[in-house]
Every structure is written in structure tokens, then in C-alpha cells.
């Protein structure tokens, strides 16, 4: 079940940030949603293939204090950010391609 939650959070991160970044690149918001969703899922699998595991825990742990004792919350935040970065990048590139066409 945790694998599905991680995948859904990555897709959600891409879907949230995709339309924002595609509008920055002057593209279509609908294309941003689709590119963000696909980019978020691709970023999730890409990070897993690269072995990028718990990166946020040691970095943000001292700043968050008590939250660091909850590794599930840190893992969910990392999944969301992976999807946001991957989906945002895919949507931004899609926006550039749409603008050029």
C-alpha cells in the first residue's frame, strides 16, 4: 500500500506544479496538467531507479525538530517534491515546445 501512496503523492506533486510552470513558459494549462502528471510519475520511478532514497530526512531533520522522528511524514514530503520537480520540469519543457509550435 505504501508504494501506491508514494506514487499518488508524486503524481499529485507533478499535477500541482505542472500547470504553474507551463503557464510560466506560456503554454496551455491542460497540457501542463498532463505533462505534470506524467512527469511526476516518471520522476518517482527515476528516483527509485537511481537509488535516491531518504534524502530529506538528514537534510531537513534538524530544521524540523520533532517532525524528524516521523519518517513516514518525511518520506511522503520527499515523494511529493520528487513529483513536483519532475512534473514541473516536464510541464515547463512542454510549454516551451507548445510556444515554439
C-alpha positions in Angstrom: 0.0 0.0 0.0 2.9 2.4 0.7 4.1 2.0 -2.8 0.8 3.3 -4.1 0.7 6.2 -1.7 4.2 7.2 -2.8 3.2 7.0 -6.5 0.0 9.0 -5.8 1.9 11.7 -4.0 4.4 12.0 -6.8 1.6 12.3 -9.3 -0.1 14.9 -7.1 3.1 17.0 -6.9 3.5 17.0 -10.6 -0.2 17.8 -11.2 0.0 20.7 -8.8 3.2 22.3 -10.1 2.8 21.3 -13.8 0.2 23.9 -14.7 2.0 26.7 -12.9 5.3 26.1 -14.7 3.7 25.6 -18.1 2.0 29.0 -17.8 5.4 30.5 -17.0 6.6 29.1 -20.3 3.4 30.5 -21.9 1.9 27.1 -22.7 -1.6 25.6 -22.3 -2.7 24.7 -18.8 -4.3 21.5 -19.8 -1.0 20.3 -21.3 0.6 21.3 -18.0 -1.7 19.0 -16.1 -1.0 16.1 -18.3 2.8 16.7 -18.5 2.9 17.3 -14.8 1.1 14.1 -14.1 3.3 12.0 -16.4 6.5 13.8 -15.3 5.7 13.3 -11.6 5.2 9.5 -12.2 8.4 9.4 -14.3 10.3 11.2 -11.6 9.1 8.7 -9.0 10.3 5.8 -10.9 13.5 7.5 -12.0 14.4 8.4 -8.4 13.7 4.8 -7.4 16.0 3.5 -10.2 18.8 5.9 -9.2 18.5 4.8 -5.6 17.6 8.2 -4.2 16.0 7.1 -1.0 15.7 9.1 2.2 17.4 12.4 1.2 15.1 14.8 3.0 15.4 13.2 6.4 19.1 14.0 7.2 18.9 17.4 5.4 15.6 18.8 6.8 15.5 16.8 10.0 17.5 19.2 12.2 15.4 22.2 11.0 12.1 20.5 11.6 12.9 19.1 15.0 10.1 16.9 16.3 8.9 16.0 12.8 12.2 14.2 12.1 11.0 11.5 14.5 8.3 10.7 12.0 10.0 9.1 9.0 6.7 8.5 7.2 6.0 12.2 7.0 9.5 12.9 5.6 9.1 10.1 3.1 5.7 11.5 1.9 7.2 15.0 1.7 10.0 13.7 -0.4 7.6 11.8 -2.7 5.6 15.0 -3.2 8.7 17.0 -4.0 10.1 14.4 -6.4 6.8 14.6 -8.4 6.7 18.4 -8.2 10.3 18.7 -9.6 9.9 16.1 -12.3 6.4 17.1 -13.3 7.3 20.8 -13.2 10.3 20.2 -15.4 8.3 18.1 -17.9 5.5 20.7 -18.0 7.9 23.6 -18.5 9.6 21.8 -21.4 6.1 21.1 -22.8 5.2 24.7 -22.5 8.3 25.7 -24.4 7.5 23.3 -27.2 3.9 24.5 -27.4 5.1 28.1 -27.6 7.5 27.4 -30.4 4.9 25.5 -32.4 
